[in-house]
């Protein structure tokens, strides 16, 4: 007979049910939070398109300046995607995702203070640098938690947040610009960068306390669920 506290044998059927229950707990804990972060990231990436007209008018910039600044984002994204993923494997997902999220949030907020094309180009490049590792990093992170036959669904749920951001982003930016233009002496487009950047910084701080690097470290799972 087993002593108190000793693990009892688990049948195949019971083990399968336990695994399914563990994956449900993992999905409910991780997917909504990952989706929210991707939603915020997508807003910070595309809000430049929503503020374009008023921003160009206020700063007296040409379409060429805007086009180069909008495109230079992808240059930073291209060069830093792989290094960011290598860093994730070295220092862990929690630290990497926190760094990325806080970094792009602060960069987005800094966009409200741009006055010169050079500063605009630099911040857009920096935004690409920070966001470069987020999407592939999250995909890599989810592979730690979901087996092959469950990953497609997990990835799909996570990526659906970008579609939601596309639907909400325009009305949200328009509402901010219309209601806050001139408040505190700031233009509407400046308020967009500020109010859409702050949630990224907050999400990065929450990441430190909320995310778990790997299943073996998940204190919110039982020992058998971790196994």
VMD Tcl script that draws the C-alpha trace (Angstrom):
set ca {
  {0.00 0.00 0.00}
  {1.17 3.53 -0.74}
  {2.20 5.71 2.15}
  {0.49 9.09 2.67}
  {1.86 11.62 0.19}
  {3.30 8.97 -2.12}
  {2.31 9.25 -5.80}
  {-0.24 6.65 -6.80}
  {-0.11 4.93 -10.19}
  {-2.13 6.72 -12.90}
  {-3.93 4.81 -15.66}
  {-3.52 5.86 -19.29}
  {-7.08 7.20 -19.41}
  {-6.61 9.17 -16.20}
  {-3.27 10.50 -17.42}
  {-4.88 11.66 -20.70}
  {-7.66 13.42 -18.79}
  {-5.14 15.02 -16.45}
  {-3.12 16.23 -19.45}
  {-6.20 17.71 -21.10}
  {-7.11 19.48 -17.86}
  {-3.58 20.86 -17.52}
  {-3.65 22.18 -21.10}
  {-6.96 23.92 -20.45}
  {-5.45 25.65 -17.44}
  {-2.42 26.65 -19.51}
  {-4.60 27.97 -22.33}
  {-6.80 30.07 -20.05}
  {-3.78 31.52 -18.27}
  {-1.55 32.27 -21.25}
  {-3.58 32.80 -24.43}
  {-5.75 35.77 -23.29}
  {-2.69 37.56 -21.89}
  {-0.59 36.85 -24.98}
  {-3.45 38.00 -27.18}
  {-3.82 41.24 -25.21}
  {-0.11 41.95 -25.60}
  {-0.26 41.28 -29.33}
  {-3.28 43.58 -29.57}
  {-1.33 46.36 -27.84}
  {1.73 45.73 -30.01}
  {-0.32 45.95 -33.18}
  {-1.88 49.24 -32.06}
  {1.54 50.76 -31.41}
  {2.77 49.54 -34.77}
  {-0.05 50.89 -36.95}
  {-1.14 54.03 -35.09}
  {1.27 56.02 -37.25}
  {-1.12 55.46 -40.15}
  {-4.10 56.83 -38.22}
  {-2.34 60.03 -37.09}
  {-0.61 60.63 -40.42}
  {-2.61 63.58 -41.76}
  {-2.66 65.76 -38.67}
  {0.91 64.87 -37.73}
  {2.27 65.80 -41.16}
  {0.34 69.05 -41.15}
  {1.55 70.06 -37.69}
  {5.19 69.19 -38.35}
  {5.19 70.41 -41.97}
  {6.62 67.12 -43.24}
  {6.32 65.71 -46.73}
  {4.85 62.37 -47.74}
  {8.41 61.19 -48.44}
  {9.42 61.78 -44.81}
  {6.39 59.83 -43.61}
  {6.96 57.00 -46.07}
  {10.58 56.53 -45.07}
  {9.75 56.65 -41.36}
  {6.89 54.19 -41.73}
  {9.06 51.78 -43.70}
  {12.20 52.01 -41.59}
  {10.32 50.16 -38.86}
  {10.72 46.96 -40.85}
  {14.48 47.51 -41.16}
  {14.86 47.30 -37.38}
  {12.47 44.35 -37.37}
  {14.54 42.50 -39.98}
  {17.94 42.91 -38.31}
  {16.94 42.15 -34.73}
  {14.40 39.32 -35.03}
  {16.94 36.49 -34.76}
  {19.13 38.08 -32.02}
  {16.04 38.67 -29.90}
  {15.00 35.02 -30.15}
  {18.49 33.86 -29.23}
  {18.33 36.11 -26.19}
  {14.97 34.64 -25.24}
  {16.45 31.16 -25.12}
  {19.39 32.41 -23.06}
  {17.68 34.55 -20.40}
  {14.13 33.18 -20.51}
  {10.81 34.28 -21.93}
  {9.68 36.39 -19.00}
  {12.68 38.74 -19.05}
  {12.74 38.94 -22.84}
  {9.04 39.70 -23.29}
  {9.16 42.23 -20.45}
  {12.12 44.00 -22.07}
  {10.44 44.03 -25.47}
  {7.07 45.27 -24.22}
  {8.37 48.04 -21.99}
  {10.83 49.08 -24.70}
  {8.26 49.50 -27.43}
  {5.85 51.22 -25.01}
  {8.42 53.85 -24.06}
  {9.37 54.27 -27.72}
  {5.74 54.80 -28.68}
  {5.35 57.40 -25.94}
  {8.53 59.15 -27.11}
  {6.95 59.48 -30.57}
  {4.71 62.24 -29.20}
  {7.75 64.49 -28.85}
  {9.20 64.11 -32.35}
  {10.01 67.40 -34.07}
  {12.54 66.43 -36.73}
  {12.58 63.74 -39.43}
  {15.82 62.34 -37.97}
  {14.18 61.74 -34.59}
  {11.17 60.23 -36.35}
  {13.36 57.80 -38.30}
  {15.31 56.81 -35.19}
  {12.22 56.09 -33.10}
  {10.53 54.11 -35.85}
  {13.70 52.03 -36.27}
  {13.85 51.53 -32.50}
  {10.21 50.45 -32.44}
  {11.06 47.81 -35.03}
  {14.04 46.67 -32.95}
  {11.87 46.10 -29.88}
  {8.91 44.53 -31.68}
  {11.16 42.27 -33.78}
  {11.38 39.56 -31.18}
  {7.82 39.69 -29.90}
  {5.81 37.63 -32.39}
  {8.42 34.90 -33.03}
  {9.29 34.96 -29.34}
  {5.69 34.30 -28.34}
  {5.42 31.51 -30.91}
  {8.58 29.92 -29.49}
  {7.28 30.43 -25.95}
  {3.97 28.69 -26.74}
  {5.86 25.64 -28.04}
  {7.11 25.15 -24.48}
  {3.52 24.75 -23.28}
  {1.55 23.09 -26.09}
  {2.27 19.76 -27.83}
  {2.30 19.56 -31.63}
  {-1.35 18.60 -32.00}
  {-2.52 21.58 -29.90}
  {-0.24 24.33 -31.23}
  {-2.21 25.34 -34.32}
  {-5.25 26.22 -32.23}
  {-3.15 28.07 -29.66}
  {-1.35 30.05 -32.39}
  {-4.63 30.86 -34.12}
  {-6.24 32.20 -30.96}
  {-3.18 34.31 -30.20}
  {-2.95 35.77 -33.73}
  {-6.65 36.67 -33.85}
  {-5.76 39.64 -31.65}
  {-4.21 41.41 -34.66}
  {-7.54 41.34 -36.49}
  {-9.25 42.82 -33.45}
  {-6.62 45.56 -33.28}
  {-7.25 46.36 -36.94}
  {-10.96 46.81 -36.27}
  {-10.57 48.86 -33.08}
  {-7.39 50.79 -33.89}
  {-8.91 53.33 -36.27}
  {-11.96 54.33 -34.22}
  {-9.84 54.40 -31.05}
  {-7.22 56.72 -32.56}
  {-9.92 58.90 -34.09}
  {-11.76 59.17 -30.79}
  {-8.58 60.16 -28.94}
  {-7.65 62.78 -31.52}
  {-11.13 64.31 -31.61}
  {-11.69 64.43 -27.86}
  {-8.22 65.38 -26.59}
  {-6.84 67.63 -29.34}
  {-5.45 70.75 -27.65}
  {-5.71 69.39 -24.10}
  {-2.58 70.30 -22.10}
  {-1.32 72.04 -25.25}
  {-0.81 68.74 -27.05}
  {-2.15 67.81 -30.46}
  {-4.49 64.86 -30.87}
  {-1.80 62.74 -32.52}
  {0.48 63.26 -29.51}
  {-2.25 61.95 -27.22}
  {-2.61 58.87 -29.40}
  {1.06 57.96 -28.97}
  {0.89 58.61 -25.22}
  {-2.33 56.75 -24.44}
  {-1.53 53.79 -26.68}
  {2.03 53.52 -25.34}
  {1.22 53.50 -21.62}
  {-0.62 50.11 -21.71}
  {2.49 48.51 -23.24}
  {4.65 49.66 -20.34}
  {2.08 48.42 -17.83}
  {1.79 45.07 -19.64}
  {5.58 44.70 -19.52}
  {5.61 45.20 -15.76}
  {2.74 42.73 -15.31}
  {4.67 40.22 -17.42}
  {7.35 39.94 -14.75}
  {4.83 38.83 -12.16}
  {2.44 36.88 -14.39}
  {4.42 34.82 -16.89}
  {6.27 31.60 -16.11}
  {9.27 30.68 -18.23}
  {8.61 26.94 -18.52}
  {6.09 24.36 -17.30}
  {8.54 22.99 -14.74}
  {8.41 26.39 -12.97}
  {4.61 26.74 -13.01}
  {3.53 26.84 -9.37}
  {-0.05 27.40 -10.57}
  {-0.05 23.79 -11.85}
  {0.04 20.73 -9.61}
  {3.09 18.48 -9.71}
  {1.33 15.92 -11.88}
  {-0.03 18.61 -14.21}
  {3.51 19.95 -14.67}
  {4.67 16.43 -15.52}
}
mol new
graphics top color blue
foreach p $ca { graphics top sphere $p radius 0.5 }
foreach p [lrange $ca 0 end-1] q [lrange $ca 1 end] { graphics top cylinder $p $q radius 0.2 }
display resetview
